[in-house]
Amino acid sequence: MAKNSTLLVPQASQALDQMKFEVASQLGIQLSHDGYNGDITTYNAGKIGGSITRRLVEIAEQSLGGGSQNFRR
């Protein structure tokens, strides 16, 4: 996660970092725990970010009381 990001819920930072490492591991991408990940490709960074976004959307949809069917016409 970029250092200049402002979270609406600052307590979520640790959970988002954990999710980042879980997603990267599932995709077979090794991330550095010291915070420097400048050696990963843009493609892999996009895969991680896209997977996190999908997962967060799923969590939001579930918390709103159902799947994505509620939002599609």
TIROMAR-734564 format. One line per field, with one value per atom (N, C-alpha, C, O, CB): residue number from 1; x negated, y, z negated; atom name. Coordinates in nm, 3 decimals, m for minus. Glycine has a CB too. Example, Ala and Ser with C-alpha at 12.3 -4.5 7.8 and 13.67 -1.06 7.14 Angstrom:
BEGIN
seq <- [1/1/1/1/1/2/2/2/2/2]
px <- [m1.319/m1.230/m1.320/m1.424/m1.131/m1.285/m1.367/m1.290/m1.341/m1.408]
py <- [m0.569/m0.450/m0.330/m0.332/m0.447/m0.225/m0.106/0.003/0.114/m0.060]
pz <- [m0.780/m0.780/m0.780/m0.846/m0.905/m0.708/m0.714/m0.787/m0.804/m0.572]
atom <- [N/CA/C/O/CB/N/CA/C/O/CB]
//
This chain:
BEGIN
seq <- [1/1/1/1/1/2/2/2/2/2/3/3/3/3/3/4/4/4/4/4/5/5/5/5/5/6/6/6/6/6/7/7/7/7/7/8/8/8/8/8/9/9/9/9/9/10/10/10/10/10/11/11/11/11/11/12/12/12/12/12/13/13/13/13/13/14/14/14/14/14/15/15/15/15/15/16/16/16/16/16/17/17/17/17/17/18/18/18/18/18/19/19/19/19/19/20/20/20/20/20/21/21/21/21/21/22/22/22/22/22/23/23/23/23/23/24/24/24/24/24/25/25/25/25/25/26/26/26/26/26/27/27/27/27/27/28/28/28/28/28/29/29/29/29/29/30/30/30/30/30/31/31/31/31/31/32/32/32/32/32/33/33/33/33/33/34/34/34/34/34/35/35/35/35/35/36/36/36/36/36/37/37/37/37/37/38/38/38/38/38/39/39/39/39/39/40/40/40/40/40/41/41/41/41/41/42/42/42/42/42/43/43/43/43/43/44/44/44/44/44/45/45/45/45/45/46/46/46/46/46/47/47/47/47/47/48/48/48/48/48/49/49/49/49/49/50/50/50/50/50/51/51/51/51/51/52/52/52/52/52/53/53/53/53/53/54/54/54/54/54/55/55/55/55/55/56/56/56/56/56/57/57/57/57/57/58/58/58/58/58/59/59/59/59/59/60/60/60/60/60/61/61/61/61/61/62/62/62/62/62/63/63/63/63/63/64/64/64/64/64/65/65/65/65/65/66/66/66/66/66/67/67/67/67/67/68/68/68/68/68/69/69/69/69/69/70/70/70/70/70/71/71/71/71/71/72/72/72/72/72/73/73/73/73/73]
px <- [m0.084/0.000/m0.089/m0.189/0.096/m0.053/m0.135/m0.136/m0.037/m0.081/m0.248/m0.263/m0.181/m0.153/m0.409/m0.141/m0.065/0.086/0.162/m0.105/0.131/0.274/0.333/0.273/0.299/0.449/0.520/0.637/0.725/0.566/0.639/0.746/0.859/0.836/0.695/0.982/1.097/1.104/1.150/1.225/1.058/1.053/0.908/0.865/1.150/0.833/0.690/0.659/0.553/0.630/0.751/0.730/0.731/0.690/0.837/0.775/0.783/0.647/0.633/0.882/0.549/0.418/0.357/0.307/0.325/0.360/0.300/0.376/0.314/0.301/0.508/0.587/0.559/0.552/0.737/0.545/0.516/0.377/0.358/0.529/0.280/0.145/0.147/0.083/0.047/0.220/0.231/0.296/0.252/0.312/0.401/0.469/0.373/0.374/0.593/0.292/0.195/0.100/0.074/0.116/0.047/m0.046/0.024/m0.034/m0.112/0.148/0.224/0.249/0.230/0.357/0.293/0.323/0.196/0.196/0.388/0.089/m0.038/m0.083/m0.128/m0.147/m0.070/m0.109/m0.023/m0.076/m0.095/0.107/0.197/0.163/0.182/0.341/0.113/0.077/m0.066/m0.110/0.092/m0.139/m0.276/m0.376/m0.482/m0.283/m0.341/m0.428/m0.489/m0.417/m0.348/m0.620/m0.691/m0.704/m0.763/m0.829/m0.650/m0.664/m0.763/m0.777/m0.527/m0.832/m0.928/m0.856/m0.771/m1.039/m0.889/m0.826/m0.887/m0.834/m0.838/m0.997/m1.058/m0.994/m1.034/m1.207/m0.894/m0.822/m0.867/m0.794/m0.832/m0.986/m1.033/m0.996/m1.039/m1.186/m0.915/m0.874/m0.896/m0.822/m0.727/m0.998/m1.028/m1.077/m1.091/m1.128/m1.103/m1.153/m1.043/m1.072/m1.252/m0.917/m0.810/m0.765/m0.776/m0.690/m0.715/m0.673/m0.541/m0.465/m0.659/m0.516/m0.391/m0.274/m0.168/m0.391/m0.295/m0.192/m0.153/m0.035/m0.240/m0.254/m0.226/m0.163/m0.074/m0.354/m0.208/m0.148/0.000/0.084/m0.224/0.031/0.169/0.253/0.370/0.173/0.193/0.264/0.300/0.411/0.180/0.206/0.231/0.340/0.436/0.100/0.326/0.425/0.563/0.663/0.380/0.570/0.700/0.766/0.887/0.683/0.688/0.743/0.792/0.896/0.638/0.717/0.760/0.890/0.982/0.651/0.899/1.021/1.140/1.246/1.003/1.124/1.233/1.277/1.397/1.190/1.180/1.212/1.285/1.380/1.083/1.241/1.306/1.448/1.538/1.225/1.470/1.605/1.694/1.810/1.602/1.642/1.721/1.759/1.872/1.642/1.665/1.692/1.799/1.890/1.563/1.790/1.889/2.027/2.127/1.846/2.033/2.162/2.225/2.346/2.144/2.145/2.197/2.247/2.350/2.089/2.175/2.218/2.345/2.416/2.105/2.373/2.495/2.614/2.724/2.473/2.593/2.705/2.727/2.841/2.825/2.623/2.642/2.528/2.433/2.769/2.538/2.434/2.450/2.526/2.438/2.377/2.376/2.508/2.529/2.262/2.597/2.725/2.808/2.890/2.803/2.788/2.866/2.831/2.910/2.843/2.716/2.670/2.680/2.652/2.529/2.718/2.726/2.870/2.962/2.665/2.886/3.023/3.049/3.157/3.045]
py <- [m0.116/0.000/0.123/0.128/m0.001/0.220/0.342/0.415/0.417/0.434/0.475/0.545/0.673/0.721/0.579/0.728/0.853/0.829/0.926/0.938/0.707/0.677/0.718/0.696/0.527/0.777/0.813/0.719/0.714/0.962/0.645/0.551/0.620/0.701/0.430/0.588/0.641/0.583/0.648/0.612/0.459/0.391/0.351/0.246/0.265/0.433/0.407/0.269/0.213/0.513/0.216/0.084/m0.027/m0.139/0.058/0.001/m0.099/m0.126/m0.222/m0.056/m0.045/m0.057/m0.195/m0.254/0.047/m0.246/m0.377/m0.487/m0.578/m0.406/m0.480/m0.581/m0.576/m0.681/m0.560/m0.456/m0.443/m0.496/m0.559/m0.298/m0.470/m0.524/m0.676/m0.742/m0.469/m0.731/m0.877/m0.934/m1.036/m0.917/m0.866/m0.912/m0.907/m0.997/m0.826/m0.801/m0.788/m0.907/m0.963/m0.657/m0.946/m1.058/m1.191/m1.277/m1.064/m1.207/m1.329/m1.343/m1.450/m1.330/m1.233/m1.237/m1.264/m1.346/m1.103/m1.196/m1.216/m1.361/m1.421/m1.122/m1.417/m1.557/m1.651/m1.744/m1.594/m1.626/m1.709/m1.701/m1.797/m1.667/m1.585/m1.566/m1.613/m1.610/m1.420/m1.655/m1.700/m1.587/m1.605/m1.789/m1.470/m1.352/m1.328/m1.318/m1.226/m1.319/m1.299/m1.150/m1.077/m1.366/m1.105/m0.966/m0.958/m1.052/m0.907/m0.846/m0.823/m0.769/m0.680/m0.726/m0.821/m0.775/m0.645/m0.585/m0.882/m0.600/m0.474/m0.352/m0.239/m0.476/m0.373/m0.263/m0.225/m0.154/m0.145/m0.270/m0.237/m0.349/m0.463/m0.215/m0.316/m0.414/m0.359/m0.392/m0.452/m0.277/m0.216/m0.313/m0.276/m0.110/m0.435/m0.533/m0.617/m0.700/m0.625/m0.597/m0.673/m0.597/m0.474/m0.698/m0.670/m0.608/m0.533/m0.560/m0.714/m0.440/m0.367/m0.463/m0.447/m0.259/m0.563/m0.663/m0.734/m0.749/m0.765/m0.778/m0.849/m0.756/m0.798/m0.910/m0.632/m0.535/m0.515/m0.505/m0.399/m0.510/m0.497/m0.618/m0.605/m0.473/m0.737/m0.859/m0.857/m0.895/m0.983/m0.813/m0.806/m0.704/m0.733/m0.770/m0.583/m0.478/m0.514/m0.487/m0.350/m0.575/m0.616/m0.723/m0.719/m0.667/m0.817/m0.923/m0.867/m0.908/m1.032/m0.772/m0.709/m0.633/m0.640/m0.614/m0.560/m0.484/m0.577/m0.549/m0.403/m0.687/m0.784/m0.836/m0.847/m0.900/m0.868/m0.923/m0.818/m0.852/m0.971/m0.693/m0.588/m0.562/m0.536/m0.458/m0.569/m0.552/m0.666/m0.643/m0.547/m0.789/m0.902/m0.884/m0.912/m1.033/m0.837/m0.814/m0.707/m0.723/m0.772/m0.599/m0.492/m0.540/m0.508/m0.373/m0.618/m0.670/m0.761/m0.754/m0.746/m0.844/m0.934/m0.854/m0.889/m1.034/m0.748/m0.670/m0.590/m0.551/m0.576/m0.565/m0.494/m0.587/m0.542/m0.418/m0.715/m0.806/m0.885/m0.908/m0.732/m0.926/m1.010/m0.999/m0.924/m0.977/m1.074/m1.074/m0.957/m0.864/m1.205/m0.963/m0.854/m0.845/m0.749/m0.873/m0.942/m0.940/m0.819/m0.771/m1.070/m0.769/m0.655/m0.526/m0.432/m0.634/m0.520/m0.397/m0.401/m0.301/m0.370/m0.513/m0.524/m0.513/m0.559/m0.657/m0.451/m0.434/m0.533/m0.536/m0.293]
pz <- [0.000/0.000/0.000/m0.071/m0.120/0.078/0.088/m0.045/m0.118/0.200/m0.076/m0.203/m0.210/m0.320/m0.226/m0.097/m0.098/m0.096/m0.084/0.020/m0.108/m0.110/m0.244/m0.349/m0.084/m0.239/m0.360/m0.376/m0.290/m0.358/m0.485/m0.510/m0.584/m0.673/m0.590/m0.547/m0.619/m0.759/m0.852/m0.542/m0.772/m0.902/m0.926/m0.879/m0.906/m0.998/m1.016/m1.075/m1.049/m1.105/m1.155/m1.215/m1.111/m1.141/m1.319/m0.991/m0.886/m0.822/m0.746/m0.780/m0.849/m0.786/m0.804/m0.708/m0.841/m0.926/m0.953/m0.878/m0.823/m1.104/m0.874/m0.804/m0.654/m0.590/m0.831/m0.597/m0.455/m0.421/m0.317/m0.411/m0.508/m0.486/m0.491/m0.409/m0.590/m0.586/m0.596/m0.470/m0.418/m0.721/m0.423/m0.301/m0.183/m0.099/m0.274/m0.175/m0.066/m0.063/0.044/m0.080/m0.179/m0.184/m0.154/m0.088/m0.322/m0.201/m0.171/m0.022/0.036/m0.247/0.041/0.184/0.264/0.356/0.230/0.230/0.300/0.288/0.386/0.245/0.170/0.148/0.234/0.294/0.000/0.239/0.320/0.468/0.542/0.297/0.511/0.651/0.680/0.795/0.690/0.575/0.593/0.608/0.667/0.713/0.555/0.564/0.426/0.326/0.613/0.421/0.294/0.265/0.345/0.298/0.152/0.109/m0.005/m0.084/0.067/m0.014/m0.120/m0.243/m0.231/m0.073/m0.359/m0.483/m0.534/m0.628/m0.590/m0.474/m0.519/m0.454/m0.481/m0.491/m0.367/m0.306/m0.166/m0.096/m0.392/m0.123/0.011/0.107/0.091/0.012/0.206/0.306/0.446/0.538/0.286/0.461/0.590/0.694/0.811/0.572/0.655/0.750/0.815/0.901/0.682/0.775/0.841/0.964/0.971/0.743/1.061/1.186/1.168/1.076/1.296/1.258/1.257/1.277/1.217/1.366/1.361/1.387/1.257/1.228/1.491/1.179/1.054/0.951/0.877/0.998/0.945/0.853/0.888/0.799/0.857/1.017/1.061/1.028/0.993/1.208/1.039/1.002/0.855/0.816/1.035/0.772/0.628/0.599/0.527/0.551/0.654/0.631/0.681/0.615/0.696/0.798/0.852/0.768/0.747/0.994/0.719/0.635/0.502/0.452/0.610/0.445/0.321/0.343/0.261/0.266/0.454/0.484/0.498/0.443/0.612/0.571/0.585/0.450/0.422/0.675/0.365/0.233/0.147/0.077/0.162/0.152/0.074/0.123/0.043/0.081/0.254/0.308/0.262/0.226/0.462/0.261/0.213/0.067/0.028/0.231/m0.015/m0.157/m0.173/m0.255/m0.231/m0.097/m0.105/m0.062/m0.126/m0.018/0.045/0.092/m0.012/m0.035/0.224/m0.075/m0.178/m0.298/m0.356/m0.222/m0.335/m0.451/m0.421/m0.514/m0.494/m0.294/m0.257/m0.242/m0.208/m0.129/m0.266/m0.268/m0.142/m0.103/m0.296/m0.077/0.038/0.135/0.113/0.107/0.239/0.341/0.436/0.411/0.418/0.544/0.642/0.717/0.790/0.740/0.701/0.773/0.732/0.810/0.748/0.610/0.563/0.639/0.638/0.412/0.703/0.766/0.918/0.984/0.726/0.974/1.120/1.165/1.098/1.168/1.279/1.334/1.441/1.499/1.388]
atom <- [N/CA/C/O/CB/N/CA/C/O/CB/N/CA/C/O/CB/N/CA/C/O/CB/N/CA/C/O/CB/N/CA/C/O/CB/N/CA/C/O/CB/N/CA/C/O/CB/N/CA/C/O/CB/N/CA/C/O/CB/N/CA/C/O/CB/N/CA/C/O/CB/N/CA/C/O/CB/N/CA/C/O/CB/N/CA/C/O/CB/N/CA/C/O/CB/N/CA/C/O/CB/N/CA/C/O/CB/N/CA/C/O/CB/N/CA/C/O/CB/N/CA/C/O/CB/N/CA/C/O/CB/N/CA/C/O/CB/N/CA/C/O/CB/N/CA/C/O/CB/N/CA/C/O/CB/N/CA/C/O/CB/N/CA/C/O/CB/N/CA/C/O/CB/N/CA/C/O/CB/N/CA/C/O/CB/N/CA/C/O/CB/N/CA/C/O/CB/N/CA/C/O/CB/N/CA/C/O/CB/N/CA/C/O/CB/N/CA/C/O/CB/N/CA/C/O/CB/N/CA/C/O/CB/N/CA/C/O/CB/N/CA/C/O/CB/N/CA/C/O/CB/N/CA/C/O/CB/N/CA/C/O/CB/N/CA/C/O/CB/N/CA/C/O/CB/N/CA/C/O/CB/N/CA/C/O/CB/N/CA/C/O/CB/N/CA/C/O/CB/N/CA/C/O/CB/N/CA/C/O/CB/N/CA/C/O/CB/N/CA/C/O/CB/N/CA/C/O/CB/N/CA/C/O/CB/N/CA/C/O/CB/N/CA/C/O/CB/N/CA/C/O/CB/N/CA/C/O/CB/N/CA/C/O/CB/N/CA/C/O/CB/N/CA/C/O/CB/N/CA/C/O/CB/N/CA/C/O/CB/N/CA/C/O/CB/N/CA/C/O/CB/N/CA/C/O/CB/N/CA/C/O/CB/N/CA/C/O/CB/N/CA/C/O/CB/N/CA/C/O/CB/N/CA/C/O/CB]
//
